[in-house]
Every structure is written in structure tokens, then in C-alpha cells.
Amino acid sequence: MKILHIDSSSKIHNKSNSRALGRYFLQQLERYGVEFEIDYLDVTEDVQPHVSAEFVQATYTPEAERTERMREVLAPSDAMCQRVMDADVLVCAMPMYNWTIPSTFKTFIDAITRTNVTYDLLPDGTTVGKLGDKKVLFITTRGADLRQGSPYSHMDAMTPVLKAAFAFIGVEAPEFVDAQPLQFTAAEAREAALVRAHNDLDQLASQWATNLQKTACSQSEMAV
Ligand SMILES: Cc1cc2nc3c(=O)[nH]c(=O)nc-3n(C[C@H](O)[C@H](O)[C@H](O)COP(=O)(O)O)c2cc1C
């Protein structure tokens, strides 16, 4: 099994909660006996190009009609789509920045949302996402508490954008573990938020391990 593990925090490695929680989840998967290889992507270092006029023209030109320059413009996006398609699982760790996803993760979404690559455009104008076979986990960290009932709950512009963008490419039910509040609160509340996030990640790793083992068993039965 291949996991594409993505970090998006602009904080350096040992100071970042989202980075630490992502690592913790992978350690828990290992502890529950899941075997995997990692393809690691740090979108703050490997920043994807913004959508440009050239990109728009190239992506909507049928493949057979693309010029050499168009192919060159699409190359980073092609490579990123391939990495996502090669993975069985995506573990995406990210902080909330200004109520939504980090802009570096947005450029990643722009890179992997491609007609006839990660989604098909049908003759009747409808679309079908092609990444329905992927398991996706978003581990988000927030300074404020945006859980239901909190005065900030209506300001979560992060969950809807992740759900919409990934549903469009076929990922209908991604998992979310949201660690909050990690900044704009007292130390005890921050610690309690981290304990909740670790417990949720632990539970999810155990569930995934069980499900993945069941899938492996039914695949080997089908092969007999
Ligand atoms: C530039 C910037 C913008 C932020 N904006 C928000 C925000 O809109 N809402 C929020 O709850 N926290 C916000 N935070 C706080 C971070 O989301 C929070 O500290 C998170 O735990 C950081 O994760 P990290 O340790 O992985 O970097 C912001 C932090 C930074 C640096």
C-alpha cells in the first residue's frame, strides 16, 4: 500500500502540530500492523505553480492538439496527478490559515484537478471523479475552536472547500480529524485538544487497519 503523506504547515518541522499529528497517525498505522510505503510531499517546499493563462489554455486543449509549450506548462500538474493516482491513501496535514486551507495546499488542489486525468467530462456536460478508490484523511489544526456551539463555528471555510474539491475528483467520504483550539485559548484547553486529536487518530488507525486487512483477505480469496 502506498501513502501520499502531505504536509502544509509553514512552521518548521519540530514546532508544527499538524506535522506532528500526521507523523503520529502513520506511527499508529504501523503499530496496528499496516504495511505501507510513503511518498512524502511538503507543499511549502515543493510549491505548485498558480493557475496561469497558459495553464488554462493548455489544460482545455485536447491532448493530441497540445503544442510542446503546452505540454511543458502542464508537466508539473501531470507529475502531481500521477503521484496522487499512484497512491492508495492520502494523509494530508494542514493548519487553518485565515479561516481556510493554506494557499500552498490550494495550489496542490489546482494541480490535481484535471479534465480527463482526475475527472472525466462527459458528453452531456456532467463530470465523474476518478479517484474514488482512494482513502483520504485530512488532519487539520486550528488556533480557535470552530466546533459546533463555539462562537467561531460559522467561520470554518476549510472543511467545505476540502469536501467539495475532493468530491469533484471522486473522493466522496474523506475522514477529518480537527485539532482545535490550539492557540487562542488557555494551555489546558490546548492540551485537551491535542489529547482528543491523538485519541481520534489512534481510533481511526485501528479502524483502517481492520478494514485494510479485510480488503486484503477478500482480495486473496477472490484470487484463489
Ligand atoms: C498566518 C496564520 C493564519 C492563521 N489563521 C487562523 C485562522 O484563521 N483561524 C484559526 O483558528 N487559526 C489560525 N491560525 C492558527 C493556526 O491554525 C494554528 O496555530 C495551528 O495549530 C498551526 O498548525 P501548525 O502548528 O501545524 O503550523 C493561523 C496561523 C497563522 C500562522
The ligand as a Tripos MOL2 file, in Angstrom:
@<TRIPOS>MOLECULE
LIG
   31    33     1     0     0
SMALL
NO_CHARGES

@<TRIPOS>ATOM
      1 C1         -0.7940   33.0350    9.1010 C.3       1 LIG1
      2 C2         -1.6670   32.3200   10.0950 C.ar      1 LIG1
      3 C3         -3.0470   32.4270    9.9930 C.ar      1 LIG1
      4 C4         -3.8600   31.7530   10.8950 C.ar      1 LIG1
      5 N1         -5.2070   31.8520   10.7590 N.ar      1 LIG1
      6 C5         -6.0150   31.1650   11.6110 C.ar      1 LIG1
      7 C6         -7.4300   31.2220   11.4830 C.ar      1 LIG1
      8 O1         -7.9750   31.8680   10.5960 O.2       1 LIG1
      9 N2         -8.1860   30.5170   12.3540 N.ar      1 LIG1
     10 C7         -7.6320   29.7540   13.3260 C.ar      1 LIG1
     11 O2         -8.3640   29.1150   14.0720 O.2       1 LIG1
     12 N3         -6.2850   29.6750   13.4620 N.ar      1 LIG1
     13 C8         -5.4770   30.3600   12.6470 C.ar      1 LIG1
     14 N4         -4.1130   30.2750   12.7800 N.ar      1 LIG1
     15 C9         -3.5580   29.4100   13.8290 C.3       1 LIG1
     16 C10        -3.1040   28.0560   13.2910 C.3       1 LIG1
     17 O3         -4.0950   27.4560   12.5130 O.3       1 LIG1
     18 C11        -2.7820   27.1340   14.4700 C.3       1 LIG1
     19 O4         -1.8060   27.7130   15.3000 O.3       1 LIG1
     20 C12        -2.3510   25.7470   14.0250 C.3       1 LIG1
     21 O5         -2.2590   24.9210   15.1430 O.3       1 LIG1
     22 C13        -0.9880   25.7960   13.3160 C.3       1 LIG1
     23 O6         -0.6490   24.4930   12.9010 O.3       1 LIG1
     24 P1          0.8820   24.1020   12.7350 P.3       1 LIG1
     25 O7          1.4360   24.0590   14.1610 O.co2     1 LIG1
     26 O8          0.9150   22.7830   12.0840 O.co2     1 LIG1
     27 O9          1.5460   25.1700   11.9270 O.co2     1 LIG1
     28 C14        -3.2780   30.9540   11.9170 C.ar      1 LIG1
     29 C15        -1.8870   30.8680   11.9950 C.ar      1 LIG1
     30 C16        -1.0920   31.5370   11.1110 C.ar      1 LIG1
     31 C17         0.4100   31.3930   11.2130 C.3       1 LIG1
@<TRIPOS>BOND
     1     1     2 1
     2     2     3 ar
     3     2    30 ar
     4     3     4 ar
     5     4     5 ar
     6     4    28 ar
     7     5     6 ar
     8     6     7 ar
     9     6    13 1
    10     7     8 2
    11     7     9 ar
    12     9    10 ar
    13    10    11 2
    14    10    12 ar
    15    12    13 ar
    16    13    14 ar
    17    14    15 1
    18    14    28 ar
    19    15    16 1
    20    16    17 1
    21    16    18 1
    22    18    19 1
    23    18    20 1
    24    20    21 1
    25    20    22 1
    26    22    23 1
    27    23    24 1
    28    24    25 2
    29    24    26 1
    30    24    27 1
    31    28    29 ar
    32    29    30 ar
    33    30    31 1
@<TRIPOS>SUBSTRUCTURE
     1 LIG1         1 GROUP 0 **** ****
